[in-house]
Amino acid sequence: MQWRALVLGLVLLRLGLHGVLWLVFGLGPSMGFYQRFPLSFGFQRLRSPDGPASPASGPVGRPGGLSGPSWLQPPGTGATQSPRKVPRRPEPGVCGPAHWGYVLGGRDRGPDEYEKRYSGAFPPQLRAQMRDLARGMFVFGYDNYMAHAFPQDELNPIHCRGRGPDRGDPSNLNINDVLGNYSLTLVDALDTLAVMGNSSEFQKAVKLVINTVSFDKDSTVQVFEATIRVLGSLLSAHRIITDSKQPFGDMTIKDYDNELLYMAHDLAVRLLPAFENTKTGIPYPRVNLKTGVPPDTNNETCTAGAGSLLVEFGILSRLLGDSTFEWVARRAVKALWNLRSNDTGLLGNVVNIQTGHWVGKQSGLGAGLDSFYEYLLKSYILFGEKEDLEMFNAAYQSIQNYLRRGREACNEGEGDPPLYVNVNMFSGQLMNTWIDSLQAFFPGLQVLIGDVEDAICLHAFYYAIWKRYGALPERYNWQLQAPDVLFYPLRPELVESTYLLYQATKNPFYLHVGMDILQSLEKYTKVKCGYATLHHVIDKSTEDRMESFFLSETCKYLYLLFDEDNPVHKSGTRYMFTTEGHIVSVDEHLRELPWKEFFSEEGGQDRGGKSVHRPKPHELKVINSSSNCNRVPDERRYSLPLKSIYMRQIDQMVGLI
């Protein structure tokens, strides 16, 4: 009995010490996620990049902390920072369960409760309940769109009405870049219906698209948005219909005659004028689907918008046997790549398509650049072109050298946990102290290349923000520890990374993350006829808009996270997701390139010895013929083990260390 009394005494002594420290110095365990306390990274008042301590309006860290976070310092400075070699392969192991209790602690909750909550098995019944909740979320949004908005592009879920292009204000690019008067939400959701196994609704929706959707519209749309949302969905649904294995159930369409493929071809042809009359080969950002590039169009475009067309255009070319589409998309990627900084290897976020001069010199992982990096890797996975992988590896190394701040290892060493910041593309110097919600895609991309440990760290940062607000603000200032831009338009990036990390680790923690996200969406965004954009992540006010990616991505990734027996995971077919979440099977057919010499500068011969040549810009309109693997390395798939990571970086984020 004496040892029990001794243990009890030690426990009481520790609790008493924590209480005294908390009361006197504020050093006790900070459990800020379940109360409205600011996120604390354990620093004294944070300093600006080139100035003294910030004003008193900024948050104040604990006494005795660092004078400022190492995120503000250039990489390679300080005793704990050095260039990072990548990717660093994870070692076998599992997360230490004793530490999970501190991941999302609350002042009234002890480690044992959180260990039980986050490191224990996720019961099959709860998993099925969450899967059904994700499916119900999709069905509620989809059915209300069909009832109140179709054939318009989007649903206004608060007033139960449809939304189309803003004809009265052509400058309203937030709407007009996306909405082309082509039933966008229906088109974008096609493969989600298939992934959820709803064959009857999928077949009905495909027939509706074939019979009612036309691209012969006087609509000026963004090339990037039309490509990833519409072209990508048409190609994905076509592949699902024509798949001889039919893994999702019978998704075949009676008398189907490749109509979706023809529609994809028609849309792509209408987008081709964007690639004409550009001195660099980088496309114009917008086209009118009837008349081509508007006469007053902007010569400036973002890197992601111009350089993230290769997956969809490449699939189309290889299905049609027409090299035009892949060629123009690949030319744009190479043109952007050749404009990168000679010193840092980084790209900016906005470029002039005629002069090749960088208008926006910010280099980061968020808006303007995100999917450019994503598609370098995914183009390689899909098509097997080595130059795509070489470009990605070089870009990834530059990202690690100049954007990544904090300690070298995720869970070892001194200093701050890793964070990727926005820098000047030429100097690598910090440009601002915010990150945006689109950057939350990056942990998922890191999973695909096997850099799982770093993915875990970065994902934890975004999840910490989600836990604080019940959503991910569009911009978050990591120095002020507060949102800079307060709205949340139901974006999928954090869900996508959560899903991919679960596939990589099989750790039930990510199921709990998914459950938290599901419950937050149900609590804060569900309205009368669907799910609404959060206008303000703090007061939870809403905007009357449900963007199409909510059904095509957010709901899909949540559903797949909890549906372990889905054909995506069990059919034996390898699948990849486009940047809009459209599912594409990775197979040998898409790695066939009958026009191999086509992409050389001077042309060449095809495999049959027939001469081929590189098209000139003025030829693009007429080169539109009618339709007609090397294995991805296993270690770069999702079967990677999880290293023994105790999530120390999350502890620092909530001020526990």
ABEGO torsion letter per residue (X at the ends): XAAAAAAAAAAAAAAAAAAAAAAAAGABBBBAAABBBBBBAGBBBBBBAABBBBBAABBBBBBGBBABBAAABBBGBEAABBBBBOBBBBBBEBBBAAAAAAABBBAABBAAAAAAAAABBBBAAAAAAAAAAAAAAAAAAAAAAAAAAOABABBBAAAGBBBBBBAABAABAAAAAABAGAGAAAAAAAAAAAAAGBAAAAAAAAAAAAAABBABBBBBBBAAAAAAAAAAAAAAAAAAAABAAGAAEBABBBGBAGAAAAAAAAAAAAAAAAABGBAAGBBBABBBAAAEBBAABBABBBAAAAAAAAAAAAAAAAAAGBAAAAAAAAAAAAAAAAABBAAAGBBBABBBAAAGBBABABBBABBGAAAAAAAAAAAAAAAGBAAAAAAAAAAAAAAAAAABBEBABAABEBEBBBBBBBBBAAAGBBABABBBAAAAAAAAAAAAAGBAAAAAAAAAAAAAAAAAAGBBBABBBAAAGBBABABBAGBAAAAAAAAAAAAAAGBAAAAAAAAAAAAAAAAAABBAAEBBBBABAAAGBBBBBBBAAAAAAAAAAAAAAABAABAAAAAGBBBBBBAAGBBBBBBAAAABBAAAAAABAAEEBBAAGBBBBBBBAAAAAABBBBBXXBBBBAAABAABBBBBBAGAAAAAAAGAX
